[in-house]
Every structure is written in structure tokens, then in C-alpha cells.
């Protein structure tokens, strides 16, 4: 999986990105995880992420196998979180997903390490994210990568459980 390039997502990738989101949503639902539904993430969100050059894809030929959104946007709910690492310039991971047939092979880790390196290059102090507490695989991935849980949580998209806020000093 290390040979698959990570590149900016483009308008030409939209169909593949949306297919990936649908595959991941179906997989999550099959596992009893109500993190995403078929209304989120949506086409407009993907278009916005591409237009802002925040969306990166792992792509082999024309097949989008994974994606991640990386930017400095912190949701309003982050203001109520007690972060362990105060940051002048935080980078935030959003909407990380891997084709379900390729999960647990290091692709999610690779995308996170890519985000961390991007943060270092751009002078970010810390990387932050929120992850669905009902998704044990995602929680485990971030913990293994050294992310620590902040005090507080967020709620999104009508999900039944909280999103846990995590951070890592860069």
C-alpha cells in the first residue's frame, strides 16, 4: 500500500470519492456504526474540500482507495474542548476513509502520517481530530499513532454517540 501515491483530490476524482464514501458508509452500517449515513458526507462537501485543496486521495490508476481532508478548520464545538496542548496553529483531520476491502493494511496510518508531515512542513504545533466513539477501529488507530484524548466531546449528524476529540503534538 505504500506505493500508492497520495495526491490532491480533483474534480475528476469526485465520482470515485463519492463511491468511496458510499462504500465506507455501507460498511459502517453493516458493523452497527451510525457514524455516517447516505446524506453525509455529501457531494457539496466533497466539492468544497476539493475547491479549497483540503482533500487528498490515495489513488491507483483512476480508483480512489482512500481519502482524507486536512485543514486548519476547527469546528465551533472545539472551543468547548479542554485541549492538553494549546496551539497557535492547529491542523485538523476530517473525513478519513479507506476502501473497506483495504482496511487494516496500514492505509489509514499512512494517511495520518501524511497529515502529520504536512503539519510539520507548514509549521503547525499540533494536529487535532474528532472520532466517533462508536467506531472502535478508528479510536484504536489514533491511539496507536500517539493521539491522546482531550477533555470534552462533540456531537454531529444526529449520531447516537459522541465524537471523542483527540490531539497530538507535532
C-alpha positions as CSV (number, residue, x, y, z in Angstrom):
1,X,0.0,0.0,0.0
2,X,3.0,2.3,0.5
3,X,3.5,2.6,-3.3
4,X,0.0,4.1,-3.8
5,X,0.5,7.9,-4.2
6,X,-1.3,10.4,-2.0
7,X,-2.3,13.4,-4.2
8,X,-4.8,16.3,-4.1
9,X,-8.3,15.2,-5.0
10,X,-9.6,16.9,-8.1
11,X,-13.0,17.4,-9.8
12,X,-12.1,14.4,-11.9
13,X,-12.0,12.3,-8.7
14,X,-15.4,13.3,-7.5
15,X,-17.2,10.2,-8.7
16,X,-14.6,8.0,-7.1
17,X,-14.6,9.9,-3.9
18,X,-18.4,9.7,-3.6
19,X,-18.3,6.0,-4.4
20,X,-15.7,5.6,-1.6
21,X,-17.9,7.5,0.8
22,X,-20.8,5.2,-0.1
23,X,-18.8,2.0,0.3
24,X,-17.5,3.2,3.7
25,X,-21.0,4.2,4.8
26,X,-22.4,0.8,3.8
27,X,-19.5,-0.9,5.7
28,X,-20.0,1.2,8.8
29,X,-23.7,0.5,8.9
30,X,-23.1,-3.3,8.4
31,X,-20.9,-3.1,11.5
32,X,-23.6,-1.3,13.5
33,X,-21.8,2.0,13.4
34,X,-24.0,5.0,12.7
35,X,-21.2,7.5,12.1
36,X,-22.1,8.3,8.5
37,X,-25.2,8.0,6.5
38,X,-26.0,8.5,2.9
39,X,-26.6,12.2,3.4
40,X,-23.1,12.8,4.9
41,X,-20.5,13.2,3.6
42,X,-22.2,14.6,0.6
43,X,-21.2,15.8,-2.9
44,X,-21.2,19.5,-1.9
45,X,-18.9,18.8,1.0
46,X,-16.5,16.9,-1.3
47,X,-16.7,19.7,-3.9
48,X,-15.9,22.3,-1.2
49,X,-13.0,20.2,0.1
50,X,-11.5,19.9,-3.4
51,X,-12.0,23.6,-4.2
52,X,-10.1,24.5,-1.0
53,X,-7.4,22.0,-1.8
54,X,-8.0,20.2,1.5
55,X,-8.9,16.8,0.2
56,X,-6.2,14.2,-0.6
57,X,-6.7,10.8,-2.1
58,X,-4.9,7.6,-2.4
59,X,-5.4,6.6,-5.9
60,X,-4.3,3.7,-8.1
61,X,-5.0,4.4,-11.8
62,X,-8.4,6.1,-11.6
63,X,-9.6,4.2,-8.5
64,X,-9.9,6.2,-5.3
65,X,-8.9,3.8,-2.5
66,X,-8.7,6.3,0.4
67,X,-9.2,9.9,1.3
68,X,-8.5,12.4,4.0
69,X,-9.4,16.1,4.5
70,X,-6.6,18.2,6.1
71,X,-7.0,21.8,7.0
72,X,-6.9,24.3,9.9
73,X,-10.7,24.5,10.3
74,X,-11.8,23.7,13.9
75,X,-15.5,23.1,14.4
76,X,-17.2,25.6,16.8
77,X,-17.6,22.8,19.3
78,X,-13.8,22.6,19.6
79,X,-14.0,25.9,21.6
80,X,-15.6,23.9,24.5
81,X,-12.9,21.2,24.5
82,X,-10.1,21.3,27.1
83,X,-7.1,20.6,24.9
84,X,-4.0,19.4,26.6
85,X,-1.8,21.1,24.0
86,X,-2.6,24.7,23.4
87,X,-1.9,25.6,19.8
88,X,-1.2,28.7,17.9
89,X,-1.6,26.8,14.7
90,X,-3.5,23.5,14.8
91,X,-4.0,21.2,11.8
92,X,-7.2,19.2,11.8
93,X,-8.0,15.8,10.2
94,X,-11.5,15.3,8.8
95,X,-13.3,12.5,6.9
96,X,-10.6,9.9,6.8
97,X,-11.8,6.8,5.0
98,X,-10.3,3.8,3.3
99,X,-12.0,1.3,0.9
100,X,-13.4,-1.4,3.2
101,X,-11.6,-4.1,1.2
102,X,-8.3,-2.5,2.0
103,X,-8.8,-1.6,5.7
104,X,-6.4,-2.9,8.3
105,X,-3.4,-2.9,5.9
106,X,-1.8,0.4,7.0
107,X,-3.6,2.8,4.7
108,X,-5.3,4.8,7.5
109,X,-2.0,5.0,9.3
110,X,-0.3,6.2,6.2
111,X,-2.8,9.0,5.6
112,X,-2.4,10.1,9.2
113,X,1.4,10.2,9.0
114,X,1.0,12.1,5.7
115,X,-1.2,14.7,7.6
116,X,1.4,14.9,10.4
117,X,4.2,15.5,8.0
118,X,2.2,18.2,6.2
119,X,1.6,19.8,9.5
120,X,5.3,19.9,10.4
121,X,6.1,21.3,6.9
122,X,3.5,24.0,7.4
123,X,4.6,24.9,10.9
124,X,1.6,23.6,12.8
125,X,2.0,23.0,16.5
126,X,-0.5,20.2,17.0
127,X,-2.8,18.0,15.0
128,X,-6.4,17.6,16.2
129,X,-9.4,15.5,15.2
130,X,-12.6,14.1,16.4
131,X,-13.5,10.5,16.0
132,X,-16.8,8.6,16.6
133,X,-16.8,6.8,19.9
134,X,-18.9,4.1,18.3
135,X,-16.1,3.3,15.9
136,X,-13.5,1.2,17.8
137,X,-11.2,0.7,14.8
138,X,-10.8,4.4,14.3
139,X,-10.3,5.0,18.0
140,X,-7.7,2.3,18.1
141,X,-5.9,3.7,15.0
142,X,-5.5,7.1,16.5
143,X,-4.4,5.8,19.9
144,X,-1.8,3.6,18.3
145,X,-0.4,6.6,16.5
146,X,0.0,8.5,19.8
147,X,-3.1,10.7,19.8
148,X,-4.4,11.5,23.3
149,X,-7.9,12.2,24.3
150,X,-8.8,15.7,25.2
151,X,-11.5,16.6,27.8
152,X,-14.8,17.0,26.1
153,X,-16.6,15.7,23.1
154,X,-18.7,16.8,20.1
155,X,-22.0,15.6,18.5
156,X,-22.6,15.6,14.8
157,X,-25.0,14.4,12.1
158,X,-27.6,13.0,14.6
159,X,-25.3,10.2,15.6
160,X,-26.3,8.3,18.7
161,X,-22.8,8.6,20.4
162,X,-20.3,11.3,21.0
163,X,-17.3,12.1,18.9
164,X,-14.1,12.0,21.0
165,X,-11.6,14.8,20.5
166,X,-8.0,13.8,20.2
167,X,-4.7,15.6,19.6
168,X,-1.0,15.0,19.1
169,X,1.8,17.5,19.4
170,X,3.8,17.8,16.3
